[in-house]
C-alpha cells in the first residue's frame, strides 16, 4: 500500500500567544508610590475627627490592602497594626477618665472615680473624680484619629517593601536611608518572628493562650531580634557603612554647611508662610532658597558615593495614578471647597449623631481608587516538585537450581496433548 507523502510532513503551527483577556499583567508597584499615597491619606486624616470619616478611612485601607497586598512576610502584619490602633484608643480613653477635667451641668454623668489629692505645684490636673459621656467620646475620637494615622503607616509597610525604596534615594542620603529602612522594617520583622514562634509552639502542642504562652513567645522573639541585629551590624560593617571613602575634609565641611543653611531656609520659609505678620522675604523666597541649598548639598555629597542598581523599579502611569489619588484626597480635605469646615470637626455639645459630609467622603473614596488603579501583584514562583517514579512490580522469586539438574541433559519439550470429547 503506497504511503501518502503529504501525511508524513505536517505543517508546523506556532503556539498562540497567551490571552490575558484584556487584564493588566501582574507586577509590583513602586514602593515610593505606596508611601506617597499612605502619607497623603494620613495627612487628610489629621484634618478631621469626624468618626464617620475616620471609619471610612479604615474601610478604604482594608479594601486597598485586600486587593493589592503580596504574599511577602511583611504583607501579613496589618492585623497587628489594627491591634495597636485599638490599644491607642483604649489608652486615650483610660487616661481621659483617670486624669479628669471635671464636668459641666450639660454633661451626662456616667461614674465617679476616687479622687486623689495633688500638691499645689501639680495644679490644673486632677486624678480621679466624675467622668462624663462627653469626655469619653471626645477622647475616643481623638484616639481614633491617631489610630487611623498609625494604620496608614501600617498600610504603607504592608503594601511596599521598604528595602526597595532605598534604591531611589540620592547618594548623599544613602546612609540615612539605610537607618530609616532598618527602623521601618522593625515592625514587619517582629510580626514575622511572632508568627514563626507561634507556629512552632502550635506544632509542639504548647500553650497558645495566657500569660505563660506570652512568656514563651516574648523570649524567643527577643532572642531572634538580637541575632538579627548582630547579623545586620556585621553585614553593614563588611560593606563599609559609615566610612568617608574618598571624600576630603573640605568637601565634607562644604556639604554640611550647605545642608545646614538649606534646612534653616526651609524652616524660615515655613514660618513665613504660617505667620501672616512675617516679612515677605520669609515666605516663598526663603523656602525656595533653602530648597536650592539642600539640593546643592545633596548633589555635592552624592559624588563621593558610587552605587549601582540592578533592575531599577519603573515609574509608570499606575504609580502616578496611585500617588495622585492620595494627594488629591488630602488637597480636597484641606481646601474646604464645597463643605463647611465645622463638618470635619463636629461638636459634642449638644450630644448628637455626626453627619457625613458628601465632599470629604468622596475625597476619601477617591483614595480608595488605588485598589484598582494599581496593577495586580505578581504571585511568587513556586519550586517545581520532582516527578515521582512510577511504582514497579516486584520481581518473581527465582528458585534455586540444584546441581543434579545442571549435570543431567536437558529433556526435549513435550507438546501438550489435546483431547476432544466425543460428540
TIKOL-879013 format. One record per residue (C-alpha): x, y, z; residue number from 1; residue in three letters. Coordinates in nm, 4 decimals. Example, Ala and Ser with C-alpha at 12.3 -4.5 7.8 and 13.67 -1.06 7.14 Angstrom:
PT         c1         c2         c3   seq   type
PT     1.2300    -0.4500     0.7800     1    ala
PT     1.3670    -0.1060     0.7140     2    ser
***
This chain:
PT         c1         c2         c3   seq   type
PT     0.0000     0.0000     0.0000     1    unk
PT     0.1636     0.3251    -0.1044     2    unk
PT     0.2187     0.5902     0.1601     3    unk
PT     0.0725     0.9336     0.1317     4    unk
PT     0.3659     1.1772     0.1072     5    unk
PT     0.1582     1.4650     0.2362     6    unk
PT     0.0735     1.2800     0.5549     7    unk
PT     0.4367     1.2335     0.6522     8    unk
PT     0.5148     1.6049     0.6568     9    unk
PT     0.2752     1.8097     0.8716    10    unk
PT     0.2849     2.1875     0.8700    11    unk
PT     0.4258     2.3348     1.1919    12    unk
PT     0.1721     2.5514     1.3697    13    unk
PT     0.3102     2.8109     1.6104    14    unk
PT     0.1601     2.8204     1.9591    15    unk
PT    -0.0839     3.1065     2.0104    16    unk
PT     0.0186     3.3901     2.2378    17    unk
PT    -0.1290     3.3769     2.5863    18    unk
PT    -0.4501     3.5735     2.6089    19    unk
PT    -0.4805     3.7918     2.9187    20    unk
PT    -0.8443     3.8717     2.8448    21    unk
PT    -0.7795     4.2448     2.8476    22    unk
PT    -0.6398     4.2350     3.2013    23    unk
PT    -0.3187     4.4020     3.3121    24    unk
PT    -0.0102     4.1961     3.3639    25    unk
PT     0.0796     4.1483     3.7316    26    unk
PT     0.3767     4.3434     3.8607    27    unk
PT     0.4912     4.5058     4.1829    28    unk
PT     0.4123     4.8747     4.2198    29    unk
PT     0.6900     5.1194     4.3004    30    unk
PT     0.7247     5.1409     4.6822    31    unk
PT     0.7519     5.5212     4.6797    32    unk
PT     0.4063     5.5417     4.5190    33    unk
PT     0.2534     5.3464     4.8075    34    unk
PT     0.4321     5.5646     5.0631    35    unk
PT     0.3133     5.8864     4.8961    36    unk
PT    -0.0421     5.7511     4.8918    37    unk
PT    -0.0319     5.6456     5.2589    38    unk
PT     0.1307     5.9667     5.3857    39    unk
PT    -0.1163     6.1799     5.1908    40    unk
PT    -0.4061     5.9838     5.3389    41    unk
PT    -0.2575     6.0254     5.6882    42    unk
PT    -0.2350     6.3999     5.6228    43    unk
PT    -0.6029     6.4007     5.5278    44    unk
PT    -0.6859     6.2121     5.8485    45    unk
PT    -0.5128     6.4788     6.0580    46    unk
PT    -0.7651     6.7309     5.9246    47    unk
PT    -1.0751     6.5714     6.0806    48    unk
PT    -1.2030     6.3973     6.3926    49    unk
PT    -1.5411     6.3027     6.2459    50    unk
PT    -1.5799     5.9361     6.3462    51    unk
PT    -1.7756     5.8523     6.0297    52    unk
PT    -1.4954     5.9803     5.8078    53    unk
PT    -1.2340     5.8025     6.0208    54    unk
PT    -1.4167     5.4707     5.9934    55    unk
PT    -1.4442     5.5318     5.6191    56    unk
PT    -1.0647     5.5738     5.6057    57    unk
PT    -1.0207     5.2397     5.7832    58    unk
PT    -1.2571     5.0765     5.5326    59    unk
PT    -1.0592     5.2237     5.2400    60    unk
PT    -0.7325     5.0954     5.3874    61    unk
PT    -0.8781     4.7479     5.4329    62    unk
PT    -1.0078     4.7392     5.0748    63    unk
PT    -0.6795     4.8514     4.9174    64    unk
PT    -0.4732     4.6097     5.1279    65    unk
PT    -0.7050     4.3194     5.0480    66    unk
PT    -0.6857     4.3912     4.6753    67    unk
PT    -0.3155     4.4714     4.6320    68    unk
PT    -0.1064     4.3104     4.9028    69    unk
PT     0.1519     4.0498     4.8075    70    unk
PT     0.2433     3.7149     4.9602    71    unk
PT     0.5564     3.8548     5.1266    72    unk
PT     0.6025     3.8032     5.5025    73    unk
PT     0.5710     4.1756     5.5795    74    unk
PT     0.2339     4.1868     5.3967    75    unk
PT     0.0639     3.9934     5.6777    76    unk
PT     0.1198     4.2458     5.9549    77    unk
PT    -0.1750     4.4823     5.9068    78    unk
PT    -0.3769     4.2913     6.1656    79    unk
PT    -0.1180     4.3784     6.4289    80    unk
PT    -0.1436     4.7455     6.3332    81    unk
PT    -0.5181     4.7211     6.3964    82    unk
PT    -0.4491     4.5751     6.7410    83    unk
PT    -0.2087     4.8633     6.8049    84    unk
PT    -0.4754     5.1114     6.6949    85    unk
PT    -0.7285     4.9616     6.9368    86    unk
PT    -0.4689     4.9827     7.2132    87    unk
PT    -0.4098     5.3514     7.1376    88    unk
PT    -0.7834     5.4270     7.1569    89    unk
PT    -0.8175     5.2353     7.4857    90    unk
PT    -0.5194     5.4130     7.6427    91    unk
PT    -0.6531     5.7518     7.5344    92    unk
PT    -0.9938     5.6815     7.6908    93    unk
PT    -0.8420     5.5469     8.0145    94    unk
PT    -0.6138     5.8493     8.0515    95    unk
PT    -0.9069     6.0844     7.9982    96    unk
PT    -1.1087     5.9018     8.2624    97    unk
PT    -0.8268     5.8918     8.5178    98    unk
PT    -0.6985     6.2461     8.4661    99    unk
PT    -1.0409     6.4024     8.4818   100    unk
PT    -1.1002     6.7633     8.3895   101    unk
PT    -1.4353     6.7982     8.5597   102    unk
PT    -1.7872     6.8078     8.4206   103    unk
PT    -2.0346     7.0791     8.3361   104    unk
PT    -2.4079     7.0875     8.4058   105    unk
PT    -2.4721     6.9961     8.0412   106    unk
PT    -2.2622     6.6747     8.0564   107    unk
PT    -2.4102     6.3280     8.1003   108    unk
PT    -2.2659     6.1800     8.4207   109    unk
PT    -2.1527     5.8155     8.3948   110    unk
PT    -1.9495     5.7256     8.7037   111    unk
PT    -1.7025     5.8707     8.9511   112    unk
PT    -1.3517     5.7547     9.0353   113    unk
PT    -1.1838     5.8023     9.3743   114    unk
PT    -1.0236     6.1445     9.3893   115    unk
PT    -0.6545     6.1661     9.4837   116    unk
PT    -0.5299     6.4976     9.6242   117    unk
PT    -0.2404     6.6573     9.4361   118    unk
PT     0.0184     6.9117     9.5554   119    unk
PT    -0.0002     7.2791     9.4716   120    unk
PT     0.2715     7.2623     9.2068   121    unk
PT     0.0586     6.9996     9.0298   122    unk
PT    -0.2357     7.2353     8.9968   123    unk
PT    -0.4589     7.2107     8.6941   124    unk
PT    -0.4518     6.8298     8.6737   125    unk
PT    -0.6915     6.6163     8.8757   126    unk
PT    -0.6586     6.2446     8.9353   127    unk
PT    -0.9964     6.0814     8.9692   128    unk
PT    -1.3371     6.2374     9.0030   129    unk
PT    -1.6575     6.2365     8.7990   130    unk
PT    -1.6461     6.1111     8.4399   131    unk
PT    -1.8936     6.2184     8.1758   132    unk
PT    -2.0021     6.0630     7.8491   133    unk
PT    -1.8896     6.3667     7.6513   134    unk
PT    -1.5350     6.3420     7.7884   135    unk
PT    -1.5057     5.9745     7.6926   136    unk
PT    -1.6440     6.0363     7.3434   137    unk
PT    -1.4014     6.3234     7.2883   138    unk
PT    -1.1090     6.1060     7.3982   139    unk
PT    -1.2295     5.8186     7.1778   140    unk
PT    -1.2482     6.0379     6.8655   141    unk
PT    -0.9011     6.1823     6.9317   142    unk
PT    -0.7617     5.8334     6.9813   143    unk
PT    -0.9394     5.7110     6.6676   144    unk
PT    -0.7737     5.9841     6.4616   145    unk
PT    -0.4288     5.8828     6.5875   146    unk
PT    -0.5185     5.5166     6.5293   147    unk
PT    -0.6097     5.5908     6.1658   148    unk
PT    -0.2754     5.7635     6.1124   149    unk
PT    -0.0955     5.4576     6.2534   150    unk
PT    -0.2979     5.2330     6.0235   151    unk
PT    -0.1950     5.4469     5.7241   152    unk
PT     0.1706     5.3885     5.8112   153    unk
PT     0.0928     5.0202     5.8594   154    unk
PT    -0.0699     5.0070     5.5161   155    unk
PT     0.2452     5.1518     5.3599   156    unk
PT     0.4559     4.8894     5.5377   157    unk
PT     0.2154     4.6181     5.4225   158    unk
PT     0.1938     4.7173     5.0573   159    unk
PT     0.5523     4.8342     4.9917   160    unk
PT     0.8866     4.6726     5.0520   161    unk
PT     1.0919     4.9308     5.2485   162    unk
PT     1.4191     4.7834     5.1253   163    unk
PT     1.3288     4.8562     4.7633   164    unk
PT     1.2600     5.2209     4.8454   165    unk
PT     1.6272     5.2570     4.9394   166    unk
PT     1.7256     5.2396     4.5706   167    unk
PT     1.5707     5.5737     4.4766   168    unk
PT     1.7413     5.7809     4.7465   169    unk
PT     2.0258     6.0116     4.6387   170    unk
PT     2.3790     5.9079     4.7224   171    unk
PT     2.4188     6.1697     4.9966   172    unk
PT     2.1185     6.0269     5.1850   173    unk
PT     2.2183     5.6651     5.1396   174    unk
PT     2.3398     5.6158     5.4977   175    unk
PT     2.0398     5.7990     5.6419   176    unk
PT     1.8142     5.5949     5.4168   177    unk
PT     1.9660     5.2714     5.5443   178    unk
PT     1.8956     5.3788     5.9027   179    unk
PT     1.5369     5.4748     5.8160   180    unk
PT     1.4870     5.1495     5.6270   181    unk
PT     1.6114     4.9456     5.9213   182    unk
PT     1.3805     5.1333     6.1594   183    unk
PT     1.0793     5.0893     5.9288   184    unk
PT     1.1434     4.7173     5.8847   185    unk
PT     1.1457     4.6521     6.2608   186    unk
PT     0.7684     4.6128     6.2882   187    unk
PT     0.7284     4.3724     5.9902   188    unk
PT     1.0195     4.1615     6.1143   189    unk
PT     0.8727     4.1444     6.4646   190    unk
PT     0.5404     4.0355     6.3178   191    unk
PT     0.7127     3.7658     6.1129   192    unk
PT     0.9084     3.6460     6.4171   193    unk
PT     0.5947     3.6298     6.6345   194    unk
PT     0.4111     3.4290     6.3697   195    unk
PT     0.7028     3.1885     6.3320   196    unk
PT     0.7308     3.1314     6.7075   197    unk
PT     0.3542     3.0879     6.7383   198    unk
PT     0.3502     2.8241     6.4626   199    unk
PT     0.6398     2.6415     6.6267   200    unk
PT     0.4559     2.6356     6.9610   201    unk
PT     0.1430     2.5001     6.7958   202    unk
PT     0.3419     2.2222     6.6288   203    unk
PT     0.4886     2.1327     6.9685   204    unk
PT     0.1424     2.1350     7.1310   205    unk
PT     0.2385     2.4245     7.3571   206    unk
PT     0.0011     2.6529     7.5411   207    unk
PT    -0.1204     2.9139     7.2936   208    unk
PT    -0.3044     3.1451     7.5347   209    unk
PT    -0.2468     3.3112     7.8674   210    unk
PT     0.0493     3.4740     8.0379   211    unk
PT     0.2574     3.1566     8.0254   212    unk
PT     0.2194     3.1486     7.6477   213    unk
PT     0.3176     3.5161     7.6314   214    unk
PT     0.6382     3.4444     7.8190   215    unk
PT     0.7152     3.1571     7.5834   216    unk
PT     0.6705     3.3865     7.2817   217    unk
PT     0.8457     3.7020     7.4037   218    unk
PT     1.1764     3.5361     7.4937   219    unk
PT     1.2315     3.3656     7.1512   220    unk
PT     1.1247     3.6844     6.9718   221    unk
PT     1.3766     3.8948     7.1668   222    unk
PT     1.6480     3.6384     7.1029   223    unk
PT     1.5667     3.6400     6.7312   224    unk
PT     1.5764     4.0213     6.7237   225    unk
PT     1.9189     4.0238     6.8946   226    unk
PT     2.0607     3.7715     6.6484   227    unk
PT     1.9175     3.9681     6.3550   228    unk
PT     2.0716     4.2918     6.4810   229    unk
PT     2.4132     4.1273     6.5164   230    unk
PT     2.3939     3.9894     6.1632   231    unk
PT     2.2878     4.3293     6.0332   232    unk
PT     2.5761     4.5027     6.2101   233    unk
PT     2.8255     4.2540     6.0674   234    unk
PT     2.6820     4.2938     5.7165   235    unk
PT     2.6913     4.6741     5.7360   236    unk
PT     3.0478     4.6735     5.8649   237    unk
PT     3.1642     4.4380     5.5901   238    unk
PT     3.0099     4.6684     5.3268   239    unk
PT     3.1837     4.9789     5.4600   240    unk
PT     2.8801     5.1526     5.6058   241    unk
PT     2.9679     5.4888     5.7629   242    unk
PT     3.3095     5.5273     5.6021   243    unk
PT     3.4032     5.8531     5.4362   244    unk
PT     3.5650     5.6929     5.1344   245    unk
PT     3.7457     5.9321     4.9018   246    unk
PT     3.5774     6.2497     5.0363   247    unk
PT     3.8129     6.5171     5.1633   248    unk
PT     3.7626     6.7134     5.4808   249    unk
PT     3.6901     7.0308     5.2861   250    unk
PT     3.4156     6.8671     5.0774   251    unk
PT     3.2506     6.7248     5.3896   252    unk
PT     3.2518     7.0682     5.5543   253    unk
PT     3.1044     7.2356     5.2475   254    unk
PT     2.8346     6.9682     5.2223   255    unk
PT     2.7441     7.0072     5.5893   256    unk
PT     2.7293     7.3870     5.5620   257    unk
PT     2.5029     7.3728     5.2570   258    unk
PT     2.2669     7.1261     5.4216   259    unk
PT     2.2538     7.3283     5.7457   260    unk
PT     2.1845     7.6557     5.5640   261    unk
PT     1.9272     7.4838     5.3465   262    unk
PT     1.7400     7.3437     5.6474   263    unk
PT     1.7424     7.6864     5.8118   264    unk
PT     1.5997     7.8358     5.4921   265    unk
PT     1.3243     7.5748     5.4805   266    unk
PT     1.2314     7.6381     5.8450   267    unk
PT     1.2283     8.0154     5.7903   268    unk
PT     1.0168     7.9777     5.4783   269    unk
PT     0.7652     7.7549     5.6553   270    unk
PT     0.7409     8.0051     5.9415   271    unk
PT     0.6888     8.2893     5.6957   272    unk
PT     0.4059     8.1038     5.5242   273    unk
PT     0.2307     8.0230     5.8518   274    unk
PT     0.2682     8.3693     6.0088   275    unk
PT     0.0726     8.6393     5.8293   276    unk
PT     0.2666     8.9211     6.0045   277    unk
PT     0.6090     8.7952     5.8908   278    unk
PT     0.8062     8.9828     5.6231   279    unk
PT     0.7593     8.8884     5.2613   280    unk
PT     1.1142     8.7549     5.2287   281    unk
PT     1.0414     8.4880     5.4906   282    unk
PT     0.7807     8.3261     5.2706   283    unk
PT     0.8357     8.1640     4.9348   284    unk
PT     1.1771     8.3295     4.8709   285    unk
PT     1.3296     8.1774     5.1860   286    unk
PT     1.1629     7.8426     5.1121   287    unk
PT     1.2982     7.8384     4.7564   288    unk
PT     1.6485     7.9399     4.8675   289    unk
PT     1.6516     7.6671     5.1316   290    unk
PT     1.5422     7.4098     4.8766   291    unk
PT     1.8167     7.5117     4.6349   292    unk
PT     2.0834     7.4938     4.9078   293    unk
PT     1.9667     7.1481     5.0159   294    unk
PT     1.9689     7.0293     4.6550   295    unk
PT     2.3236     7.1607     4.6095   296    unk
PT     2.4361     6.9869     4.9291   297    unk
PT     2.2817     6.6591     4.8196   298    unk
PT     2.4413     6.6926     4.4771   299    unk
PT     2.7848     6.7594     4.6240   300    unk
PT     2.7576     6.4864     4.8847   301    unk
PT     2.6374     6.2310     4.6332   302    unk
PT     2.9582     6.2486     4.4329   303    unk
PT     3.1539     6.0522     4.6904   304    unk
PT     2.9024     5.7657     4.6951   305    unk
PT     2.9092     5.5319     4.3979   306    unk
PT     2.6146     5.2980     4.3806   307    unk
PT     2.4741     5.0778     4.1092   308    unk
PT     2.1177     4.9494     4.0943   309    unk
PT     2.0217     4.6172     3.9418   310    unk
PT     1.6846     4.6171     3.7660   311    unk
PT     1.5541     4.9538     3.8922   312    unk
PT     1.1829     4.9807     3.9613   313    unk
PT     0.9928     5.1559     3.6807   314    unk
PT     0.7718     5.4581     3.7413   315    unk
PT     0.4781     5.4369     3.5032   316    unk
PT     0.1212     5.5587     3.4742   317    unk
PT    -0.0016     5.3314     3.7549   318    unk
PT     0.2434     5.4902     4.0001   319    unk
PT     0.1277     5.8394     3.9023   320    unk
PT    -0.2351     5.7349     3.9440   321    unk
PT    -0.1900     5.5807     4.2896   322    unk
PT     0.0162     5.8688     4.4262   323    unk
PT    -0.2133     6.1247     4.2634   324    unk
PT    -0.5359     5.9903     4.4132   325    unk
PT    -0.3853     6.0053     4.7635   326    unk
PT    -0.2513     6.3593     4.7191   327    unk
PT    -0.5777     6.4781     4.5639   328    unk
PT    -0.7711     6.3397     4.8618   329    unk
PT    -0.5577     6.5413     5.1048   330    unk
PT    -0.5861     6.8563     4.8906   331    unk
PT    -0.9664     6.8311     4.8804   332    unk
PT    -0.9920     6.7997     5.2588   333    unk
PT    -0.7602     7.0973     5.3175   334    unk
PT    -0.9209     7.3201     5.0544   335    unk
PT    -1.2631     7.3441     5.2276   336    unk
PT    -1.4225     7.3514     4.8822   337    unk
PT    -1.7906     7.2569     4.8776   338    unk
PT    -1.8324     7.1918     5.2505   339    unk
PT    -1.8143     7.3627     5.5861   340    unk
PT    -1.5008     7.3125     5.7936   341    unk
PT    -1.7177     7.2530     6.1013   342    unk
PT    -1.8398     6.9282     5.9429   343    unk
PT    -1.4904     6.7852     5.9703   344    unk
PT    -1.4774     6.8510     6.3463   345    unk
PT    -1.8304     6.8121     6.4819   346    unk
PT    -1.9012     6.9349     6.8331   347    unk
PT    -2.0299     6.7088     7.1075   348    unk
PT    -2.2382     6.9906     7.2596   349    unk
PT    -2.5211     6.9126     7.2250   350    unk
PT    -2.4641     6.5407     7.2068   351    unk
PT    -2.5888     6.4224     6.8660   352    unk
PT    -2.5038     6.1802     6.5876   353    unk
PT    -2.2435     6.3288     6.3476   354    unk
PT    -2.3284     6.3881     5.9853   355    unk
PT    -2.1357     6.2516     5.6886   356    unk
PT    -2.0322     6.5394     5.4597   357    unk
PT    -2.0510     6.4270     5.0947   358    unk
PT    -1.7432     6.6077     4.9585   359    unk
PT    -1.4928     6.4791     5.2218   360    unk
PT    -1.6452     6.1317     5.1926   361    unk
PT    -1.5961     6.1413     4.8156   362    unk
PT    -1.2380     6.2580     4.8662   363    unk
PT    -1.1647     5.9615     5.0930   364    unk
PT    -1.3318     5.7217     4.8499   365    unk
PT    -1.1113     5.8710     4.5791   366    unk
PT    -0.8095     5.7485     4.7765   367    unk
PT    -0.9649     5.4011     4.7658   368    unk
PT    -0.9357     5.4071     4.3870   369    unk
PT    -0.5766     5.2898     4.4354   370    unk
PT    -0.7203     4.9410     4.4885   371    unk
PT    -0.7985     4.9022     4.1180   372    unk
PT    -0.5650     5.1630     3.9673   373    unk
PT    -0.2589     4.9703     4.0875   374    unk
PT    -0.1655     4.6609     3.8859   375    unk
PT    -0.2295     4.3238     4.0494   376    unk
PT     0.0722     4.1952     4.2417   377    unk
PT     0.2685     3.9085     4.0965   378    unk
PT     0.2494     3.5708     4.2646   379    unk
PT     0.5805     3.4214     4.3765   380    unk
PT     0.7084     3.1331     4.1662   381    unk
PT     0.6805     2.8019     4.3439   382    unk
PT     0.9568     2.5480     4.3032   383    unk
PT     0.8659     2.2630     4.0715   384    unk
PT     0.8162     1.9337     4.2502   385    unk
PT     1.0163     1.6429     4.1112   386    unk
PT     0.8154     1.3829     3.9253   387    unk
PT     0.7527     1.0710     4.1290   388    unk
PT     0.8717     0.7493     3.9637   389    unk
PT     0.6096     0.5004     3.8577   390    unk
PT     0.5651     0.2094     4.1000   391    unk
PT     0.7449    -0.1042     3.9833   392    unk
PT     0.6164    -0.4538     4.0405   393    unk
PT     0.8443    -0.6750     4.2498   394    unk
PT     1.0322    -0.9390     4.0544   395    unk
PT     0.9243    -1.3000     4.0887   396    unk
PT     1.1468    -1.5037     4.3171   397    unk
PT     1.3944    -1.7291     4.1360   398    unk
PT     1.4012    -2.0893     4.2558   399    unk
PT     1.7483    -2.2249     4.3272   400    unk
PT     1.8942    -2.4621     4.0732   401    unk
PT     2.0149    -2.7966     4.2070   402    unk
PT     2.3473    -2.9402     4.0899   403    unk
PT     2.1722    -3.2540     3.9675   404    unk
PT     1.9648    -3.0595     3.7202   405    unk
PT     2.2768    -2.8917     3.5867   406    unk
PT     2.4505    -3.2277     3.5315   407    unk
PT     2.1566    -3.4001     3.3543   408    unk
PT     2.0942    -3.3281     2.9836   409    unk
PT     1.8064    -3.1059     2.9018   410    unk
PT     1.4965    -3.3013     2.8138   411    unk
PT     1.3147    -3.2067     2.4940   412    unk
PT     0.9961    -3.0131     2.5293   413    unk
PT     0.6888    -3.2355     2.5086   414    unk
PT     0.3926    -3.0728     2.3421   415    unk
PT     0.0700    -3.0838     2.5348   416    unk
PT    -0.1791    -3.3357     2.4031   417    unk
PT    -0.5235    -3.2137     2.3107   418    unk
PT    -0.8151    -3.4367     2.3987   419    unk
PT    -1.1522    -3.3930     2.2403   420    unk
PT    -1.4752    -3.5055     2.3917   421    unk
PT    -1.6931    -3.7281     2.1751   422    unk
PT    -1.9877    -3.5552     2.0312   423    unk
***
